[in-house]
Amino acid sequence: MKSLFVKGSIALALAAAFGVNAPAVNAADIVPVEPTVEAVDANHAGIAGANLLLNAFIERHPKAAITEIAFDGEDSQIKYEVEGFDTTGKYELKYNFSTDQMSETKDGDYKVALERKAFDPTRILPPQAIVNFAFAQAQGQATSLNSWSVKNEKGRFVYDVEFGAANHQEIEVIIEAFTGELLSVKGVK
């Protein structure tokens, strides 16, 4: 192996000395991938509020596992919800932005079956990326972000994103939470 390296080095040195130019190979510049239409960013109320509530939940229950994160902006009310559990039970933390009320309820005892519903929120795709991707799937027909949630449905961790559309119609987009795979789009005409 050493002799191959030495021979290769000698060959390169000779080529350079006699003016033989090896083709320059440059790595391609990294191009950030961004959605073609950005409906929300990290500061949007539907995203930032949910992140704040998630942090509040984790502060209250540092050893908790998360089973659902949700935003609901329908009916002129902005609401957030985080569900999770630890060994002391299953908890639900809700915040109503319109009334500035936060409430927590113990929603049952800990059960081993809850483990299958838990996900690490740092490992899923960020909600703003999912909402923007879902908005693009609405093909220009979405008029408002009604809600989004991430949870385990039928053994898969999915985002369920709903938009309002003209004539009080609704568009629903389901996306796999870890990979971003588009699973379904309903309500687009």
Summary of the structure (lengths in Angstrom):
residues: 189
radius of gyration: 24.7
end to end distance: 63.8
largest distance: 79.8
contacts: 521
relative contact order: 0.13
helix: 28%
strand: 35%
